[in-house]
Amino acid sequence: MKYIIVILLLFIIFSLGSAMFYLVKGQGKSQNTVRFLTVRVTLSVLLFLFIILAAKMGWIETHVPQFLNP
């Protein structure tokens, strides 16, 4: 489970780096910048939903701080 999350985070970072590269290279006129930023946002939303699903299914454990635990 941890490996899936780490791999998705690496793809998000790669997409962000690619968008920055095309932004600098094309001076903001390239469609690649928009494409890679769209991929990054989509991957971030999917990762967030996957973490929520994994917590609900019991695949990962959430840790609640002691002062929040009633």
Jmol script that loads the backbone (N, CA, C; Angstrom):
load data "model"
ATOM      1  N   MET A   1       0.826  -1.185   0.000  1.00  0.00           N
ATOM      2  CA  MET A   1       0.000   0.000   0.000  1.00  0.00           C
ATOM      3  C   MET A   1       0.878   1.260   0.000  1.00  0.00           C
ATOM      4  N   LYS A   2       1.922   1.222   0.804  1.00  0.00           N
ATOM      5  CA  LYS A   2       2.810   2.382   0.864  1.00  0.00           C
ATOM      6  C   LYS A   2       3.478   2.639  -0.475  1.00  0.00           C
ATOM      7  N   TYR A   3       3.783   1.552  -1.180  1.00  0.00           N
ATOM      8  CA  TYR A   3       4.466   1.691  -2.459  1.00  0.00           C
ATOM      9  C   TYR A   3       3.588   2.384  -3.492  1.00  0.00           C
ATOM     10  N   ILE A   4       2.297   2.092  -3.476  1.00  0.00           N
ATOM     11  CA  ILE A   4       1.375   2.736  -4.410  1.00  0.00           C
ATOM     12  C   ILE A   4       1.331   4.239  -4.153  1.00  0.00           C
ATOM     13  N   ILE A   5       1.271   4.614  -2.886  1.00  0.00           N
ATOM     14  CA  ILE A   5       1.217   6.034  -2.525  1.00  0.00           C
ATOM     15  C   ILE A   5       2.516   6.740  -2.921  1.00  0.00           C
ATOM     16  N   VAL A   6       3.644   6.091  -2.665  1.00  0.00           N
ATOM     17  CA  VAL A   6       4.934   6.692  -3.014  1.00  0.00           C
ATOM     18  C   VAL A   6       5.068   6.830  -4.526  1.00  0.00           C
ATOM     19  N   ILE A   7       4.641   5.824  -5.272  1.00  0.00           N
ATOM     20  CA  ILE A   7       4.727   5.885  -6.741  1.00  0.00           C
ATOM     21  C   ILE A   7       3.850   7.013  -7.278  1.00  0.00           C
ATOM     22  N   LEU A   8       2.635   7.146  -6.743  1.00  0.00           N
ATOM     23  CA  LEU A   8       1.770   8.246  -7.179  1.00  0.00           C
ATOM     24  C   LEU A   8       2.376   9.602  -6.836  1.00  0.00           C
ATOM     25  N   LEU A   9       2.975   9.721  -5.662  1.00  0.00           N
ATOM     26  CA  LEU A   9       3.634  10.978  -5.300  1.00  0.00           C
ATOM     27  C   LEU A   9       4.793  11.284  -6.250  1.00  0.00           C
ATOM     28  N   LEU A  10       5.544  10.267  -6.637  1.00  0.00           N
ATOM     29  CA  LEU A  10       6.647  10.488  -7.585  1.00  0.00           C
ATOM     30  C   LEU A  10       6.127  10.926  -8.954  1.00  0.00           C
ATOM     31  N   PHE A  11       5.015  10.340  -9.413  1.00  0.00           N
ATOM     32  CA  PHE A  11       4.418  10.775 -10.668  1.00  0.00           C
ATOM     33  C   PHE A  11       3.935  12.218 -10.578  1.00  0.00           C
ATOM     34  N   ILE A  12       3.389  12.602  -9.430  1.00  0.00           N
ATOM     35  CA  ILE A  12       2.931  13.980  -9.239  1.00  0.00           C
ATOM     36  C   ILE A  12       4.106  14.943  -9.308  1.00  0.00           C
ATOM     37  N   ILE A  13       5.202  14.592  -8.655  1.00  0.00           N
ATOM     38  CA  ILE A  13       6.395  15.445  -8.675  1.00  0.00           C
ATOM     39  C   ILE A  13       6.985  15.517 -10.080  1.00  0.00           C
ATOM     40  N   PHE A  14       7.014  14.379 -10.786  1.00  0.00           N
ATOM     41  CA  PHE A  14       7.514  14.365 -12.161  1.00  0.00           C
ATOM     42  C   PHE A  14       6.666  15.253 -13.066  1.00  0.00           C
ATOM     43  N   SER A  15       5.355  15.168 -12.911  1.00  0.00           N
ATOM     44  CA  SER A  15       4.458  15.980 -13.723  1.00  0.00           C
ATOM     45  C   SER A  15       4.649  17.469 -13.436  1.00  0.00           C
ATOM     46  N   LEU A  16       4.833  17.800 -12.174  1.00  0.00           N
ATOM     47  CA  LEU A  16       5.074  19.198 -11.811  1.00  0.00           C
ATOM     48  C   LEU A  16       6.394  19.695 -12.395  1.00  0.00           C
ATOM     49  N   GLY A  17       7.429  18.860 -12.352  1.00  0.00           N
ATOM     50  CA  GLY A  17       8.717  19.224 -12.945  1.00  0.00           C
ATOM     51  C   GLY A  17       8.634  19.376 -14.451  1.00  0.00           C
ATOM     52  N   SER A  18       7.888  18.492 -15.093  1.00  0.00           N
ATOM     53  CA  SER A  18       7.714  18.595 -16.548  1.00  0.00           C
ATOM     54  C   SER A  18       6.976  19.867 -16.926  1.00  0.00           C
ATOM     55  N   ALA A  19       5.957  20.216 -16.155  1.00  0.00           N
ATOM     56  CA  ALA A  19       5.222  21.455 -16.422  1.00  0.00           C
ATOM     57  C   ALA A  19       6.139  22.665 -16.267  1.00  0.00           C
ATOM     58  N   MET A  20       6.990  22.645 -15.246  1.00  0.00           N
ATOM     59  CA  MET A  20       7.917  23.756 -15.044  1.00  0.00           C
ATOM     60  C   MET A  20       8.913  23.845 -16.200  1.00  0.00           C
ATOM     61  N   PHE A  21       9.393  22.688 -16.666  1.00  0.00           N
ATOM     62  CA  PHE A  21      10.333  22.663 -17.788  1.00  0.00           C
ATOM     63  C   PHE A  21       9.710  23.285 -19.034  1.00  0.00           C
ATOM     64  N   TYR A  22       8.475  22.860 -19.365  1.00  0.00           N
ATOM     65  CA  TYR A  22       7.826  23.403 -20.558  1.00  0.00           C
ATOM     66  C   TYR A  22       7.418  24.858 -20.378  1.00  0.00           C
ATOM     67  N   LEU A  23       7.149  25.275 -19.141  1.00  0.00           N
ATOM     68  CA  LEU A  23       6.838  26.680 -18.893  1.00  0.00           C
ATOM     69  C   LEU A  23       8.056  27.552 -19.166  1.00  0.00           C
ATOM     70  N   VAL A  24       9.225  27.108 -18.702  1.00  0.00           N
ATOM     71  CA  VAL A  24      10.455  27.877 -18.906  1.00  0.00           C
ATOM     72  C   VAL A  24      10.900  27.797 -20.366  1.00  0.00           C
ATOM     73  N   LYS A  25      10.829  26.598 -20.952  1.00  0.00           N
ATOM     74  CA  LYS A  25      11.296  26.394 -22.321  1.00  0.00           C
ATOM     75  C   LYS A  25      10.413  27.135 -23.325  1.00  0.00           C
ATOM     76  N   GLY A  26       9.113  27.065 -23.164  1.00  0.00           N
ATOM     77  CA  GLY A  26       8.209  27.673 -24.128  1.00  0.00           C
ATOM     78  C   GLY A  26       7.737  29.047 -23.728  1.00  0.00           C
ATOM     79  N   GLN A  27       8.225  29.575 -22.632  1.00  0.00           N
ATOM     80  CA  GLN A  27       7.850  30.889 -22.103  1.00  0.00           C
ATOM     81  C   GLN A  27       6.338  31.024 -21.942  1.00  0.00           C
ATOM     82  N   GLY A  28       5.695  29.927 -21.506  1.00  0.00           N
ATOM     83  CA  GLY A  28       4.273  29.960 -21.207  1.00  0.00           C
ATOM     84  C   GLY A  28       3.352  29.814 -22.391  1.00  0.00           C
ATOM     85  N   LYS A  29       3.901  29.596 -23.572  1.00  0.00           N
ATOM     86  CA  LYS A  29       3.070  29.513 -24.776  1.00  0.00           C
ATOM     87  C   LYS A  29       2.779  28.070 -25.183  1.00  0.00           C
ATOM     88  N   SER A  30       3.340  27.119 -24.473  1.00  0.00           N
ATOM     89  CA  SER A  30       3.203  25.715 -24.846  1.00  0.00           C
ATOM     90  C   SER A  30       1.966  25.094 -24.196  1.00  0.00           C
ATOM     91  N   GLN A  31       1.287  24.238 -24.952  1.00  0.00           N
ATOM     92  CA  GLN A  31       0.148  23.502 -24.410  1.00  0.00           C
ATOM     93  C   GLN A  31       0.615  22.397 -23.470  1.00  0.00           C
ATOM     94  N   ASN A  32       1.886  22.012 -23.547  1.00  0.00           N
ATOM     95  CA  ASN A  32       2.411  20.961 -22.678  1.00  0.00           C
ATOM     96  C   ASN A  32       2.351  21.369 -21.208  1.00  0.00           C
ATOM     97  N   THR A  33       2.533  22.639 -20.925  1.00  0.00           N
ATOM     98  CA  THR A  33       2.454  23.120 -19.547  1.00  0.00           C
ATOM     99  C   THR A  33       1.064  22.855 -18.977  1.00  0.00           C
ATOM    100  N   VAL A  34       0.056  23.203 -19.720  1.00  0.00           N
ATOM    101  CA  VAL A  34      -1.326  22.992 -19.272  1.00  0.00           C
ATOM    102  C   VAL A  34      -1.610  21.508 -19.140  1.00  0.00           C
ATOM    103  N   ARG A  35      -1.135  20.724 -20.082  1.00  0.00           N
ATOM    104  CA  ARG A  35      -1.368  19.285 -20.062  1.00  0.00           C
ATOM    105  C   ARG A  35      -0.753  18.649 -18.808  1.00  0.00           C
ATOM    106  N   PHE A  36       0.496  18.972 -18.503  1.00  0.00           N
ATOM    107  CA  PHE A  36       1.154  18.376 -17.350  1.00  0.00           C
ATOM    108  C   PHE A  36       0.566  18.878 -16.028  1.00  0.00           C
ATOM    109  N   LEU A  37       0.139  20.125 -15.981  1.00  0.00           N
ATOM    110  CA  LEU A  37      -0.512  20.613 -14.761  1.00  0.00           C
ATOM    111  C   LEU A  37      -1.873  19.939 -14.565  1.00  0.00           C
ATOM    112  N   THR A  38      -2.566  19.667 -15.651  1.00  0.00           N
ATOM    113  CA  THR A  38      -3.833  18.935 -15.556  1.00  0.00           C
ATOM    114  C   THR A  38      -3.598  17.510 -15.059  1.00  0.00           C
ATOM    115  N   VAL A  39      -2.557  16.882 -15.549  1.00  0.00           N
ATOM    116  CA  VAL A  39      -2.209  15.539 -15.079  1.00  0.00           C
ATOM    117  C   VAL A  39      -1.863  15.574 -13.589  1.00  0.00           C
ATOM    118  N   ARG A  40      -1.134  16.588 -13.159  1.00  0.00           N
ATOM    119  CA  ARG A  40      -0.760  16.686 -11.751  1.00  0.00           C
ATOM    120  C   ARG A  40      -1.981  16.844 -10.859  1.00  0.00           C
ATOM    121  N   VAL A  41      -2.898  17.699 -11.244  1.00  0.00           N
ATOM    122  CA  VAL A  41      -4.100  17.908 -10.442  1.00  0.00           C
ATOM    123  C   VAL A  41      -4.936  16.634 -10.400  1.00  0.00           C
ATOM    124  N   THR A  42      -5.076  15.968 -11.547  1.00  0.00           N
ATOM    125  CA  THR A  42      -5.840  14.723 -11.597  1.00  0.00           C
ATOM    126  C   THR A  42      -5.213  13.654 -10.715  1.00  0.00           C
ATOM    127  N   LEU A  43      -3.901  13.498 -10.785  1.00  0.00           N
ATOM    128  CA  LEU A  43      -3.221  12.515  -9.941  1.00  0.00           C
ATOM    129  C   LEU A  43      -3.359  12.859  -8.462  1.00  0.00           C
ATOM    130  N   SER A  44      -3.299  14.134  -8.129  1.00  0.00           N
ATOM    131  CA  SER A  44      -3.448  14.541  -6.727  1.00  0.00           C
ATOM    132  C   SER A  44      -4.835  14.209  -6.201  1.00  0.00           C
ATOM    133  N   VAL A  45      -5.860  14.458  -7.003  1.00  0.00           N
ATOM    134  CA  VAL A  45      -7.229  14.137  -6.583  1.00  0.00           C
ATOM    135  C   VAL A  45      -7.395  12.625  -6.450  1.00  0.00           C
ATOM    136  N   LEU A  46      -6.862  11.867  -7.408  1.00  0.00           N
ATOM    137  CA  LEU A  46      -6.946  10.407  -7.332  1.00  0.00           C
ATOM    138  C   LEU A  46      -6.216   9.864  -6.108  1.00  0.00           C
ATOM    139  N   LEU A  47      -5.061  10.435  -5.788  1.00  0.00           N
ATOM    140  CA  LEU A  47      -4.331  10.000  -4.603  1.00  0.00           C
ATOM    141  C   LEU A  47      -5.128  10.282  -3.339  1.00  0.00           C
ATOM    142  N   PHE A  48      -5.720  11.451  -3.263  1.00  0.00           N
ATOM    143  CA  PHE A  48      -6.537  11.817  -2.109  1.00  0.00           C
ATOM    144  C   PHE A  48      -7.713  10.855  -1.951  1.00  0.00           C
ATOM    145  N   LEU A  49      -8.413  10.564  -3.046  1.00  0.00           N
ATOM    146  CA  LEU A  49      -9.541   9.630  -2.995  1.00  0.00           C
ATOM    147  C   LEU A  49      -9.087   8.218  -2.661  1.00  0.00           C
ATOM    148  N   PHE A  50      -7.925   7.817  -3.170  1.00  0.00           N
ATOM    149  CA  PHE A  50      -7.394   6.489  -2.861  1.00  0.00           C
ATOM    150  C   PHE A  50      -7.059   6.353  -1.379  1.00  0.00           C
ATOM    151  N   ILE A  51      -6.495   7.393  -0.790  1.00  0.00           N
ATOM    152  CA  ILE A  51      -6.165   7.350   0.636  1.00  0.00           C
ATOM    153  C   ILE A  51      -7.440   7.266   1.476  1.00  0.00           C
ATOM    154  N   ILE A  52      -8.465   8.007   1.089  1.00  0.00           N
ATOM    155  CA  ILE A  52      -9.741   7.925   1.807  1.00  0.00           C
ATOM    156  C   ILE A  52     -10.336   6.524   1.676  1.00  0.00           C
ATOM    157  N   LEU A  53     -10.328   5.963   0.468  1.00  0.00           N
ATOM    158  CA  LEU A  53     -10.856   4.622   0.247  1.00  0.00           C
ATOM    159  C   LEU A  53     -10.064   3.584   1.042  1.00  0.00           C
ATOM    160  N   ALA A  54      -8.749   3.694   1.026  1.00  0.00           N
ATOM    161  CA  ALA A  54      -7.904   2.739   1.745  1.00  0.00           C
ATOM    162  C   ALA A  54      -8.151   2.812   3.248  1.00  0.00           C
ATOM    163  N   ALA A  55      -8.386   3.991   3.768  1.00  0.00           N
ATOM    164  CA  ALA A  55      -8.675   4.130   5.196  1.00  0.00           C
ATOM    165  C   ALA A  55     -10.033   3.523   5.527  1.00  0.00           C
ATOM    166  N   LYS A  56     -11.028   3.737   4.671  1.00  0.00           N
ATOM    167  CA  LYS A  56     -12.371   3.180   4.907  1.00  0.00           C
ATOM    168  C   LYS A  56     -12.379   1.656   4.811  1.00  0.00           C
ATOM    169  N   MET A  57     -11.580   1.105   3.893  1.00  0.00           N
ATOM    170  CA  MET A  57     -11.542  -0.341   3.701  1.00  0.00           C
ATOM    171  C   MET A  57     -10.645  -1.036   4.722  1.00  0.00           C
ATOM    172  N   GLY A  58      -9.873  -0.268   5.481  1.00  0.00           N
ATOM    173  CA  GLY A  58      -8.995  -0.857   6.478  1.00  0.00           C
ATOM    174  C   GLY A  58      -7.642  -1.285   5.944  1.00  0.00           C
ATOM    175  N   TRP A  59      -7.325  -0.862   4.722  1.00  0.00           N
ATOM    176  CA  TRP A  59      -6.037  -1.209   4.143  1.00  0.00           C
ATOM    177  C   TRP A  59      -4.903  -0.448   4.810  1.00  0.00           C
ATOM    178  N   ILE A  60      -5.187   0.764   5.277  1.00  0.00           N
ATOM    179  CA  ILE A  60      -4.209   1.550   6.027  1.00  0.00           C
ATOM    180  C   ILE A  60      -4.880   1.995   7.321  1.00  0.00           C
ATOM    181  N   GLU A  61      -4.075   2.225   8.334  1.00  0.00           N
ATOM    182  CA  GLU A  61      -4.594   2.680   9.612  1.00  0.00           C
ATOM    183  C   GLU A  61      -4.361   4.174   9.751  1.00  0.00           C
ATOM    184  N   THR A  62      -5.380   4.849  10.254  1.00  0.00           N
ATOM    185  CA  THR A  62      -5.215   6.266  10.552  1.00  0.00           C
ATOM    186  C   THR A  62      -4.871   6.406  12.021  1.00  0.00           C
ATOM    187  N   HIS A  63      -4.091   7.394  12.344  1.00  0.00           N
ATOM    188  CA  HIS A  63      -3.670   7.625  13.719  1.00  0.00           C
ATOM    189  C   HIS A  63      -4.229   8.967  14.178  1.00  0.00           C
ATOM    190  N   VAL A  64      -5.102   8.905  15.146  1.00  0.00           N
ATOM    191  CA  VAL A  64      -5.719  10.111  15.689  1.00  0.00           C
ATOM    192  C   VAL A  64      -4.921  10.520  16.928  1.00  0.00           C
ATOM    193  N   PRO A  65      -4.536  11.798  17.024  1.00  0.00           N
ATOM    194  CA  PRO A  65      -3.819  12.239  18.221  1.00  0.00           C
ATOM    195  C   PRO A  65      -4.651  12.005  19.469  1.00  0.00           C
ATOM    196  N   GLN A  66      -3.992  11.757  20.580  1.00  0.00           N
ATOM    197  CA  GLN A  66      -4.648  11.408  21.839  1.00  0.00           C
ATOM    198  C   GLN A  66      -5.618  12.489  22.297  1.00  0.00           C
ATOM    199  N   PHE A  67      -5.289  13.761  22.105  1.00  0.00           N
ATOM    200  CA  PHE A  67      -6.160  14.817  22.591  1.00  0.00           C
ATOM    201  C   PHE A  67      -7.430  14.948  21.747  1.00  0.00           C
ATOM    202  N   LEU A  68      -7.474  14.340  20.560  1.00  0.00           N
ATOM    203  CA  LEU A  68      -8.689  14.360  19.749  1.00  0.00           C
ATOM    204  C   LEU A  68      -9.554  13.118  19.955  1.00  0.00           C
ATOM    205  N   ASN A  69      -8.997  12.107  20.613  1.00  0.00           N
ATOM    206  CA  ASN A  69      -9.714  10.875  20.826  1.00  0.00           C
ATOM    207  C   ASN A  69     -10.633  11.009  22.049  1.00  0.00           C
ATOM    208  N   PRO A  70     -11.956  10.895  21.858  1.00  0.00           N
ATOM    209  CA  PRO A  70     -12.871  11.101  22.989  1.00  0.00           C
ATOM    210  C   PRO A  70     -12.826   9.959  23.980  1.00  0.00           C
TER     211      PRO A  70
END
end "model"
wireframe off; spacefill off
backbone 0.3
color backbone group
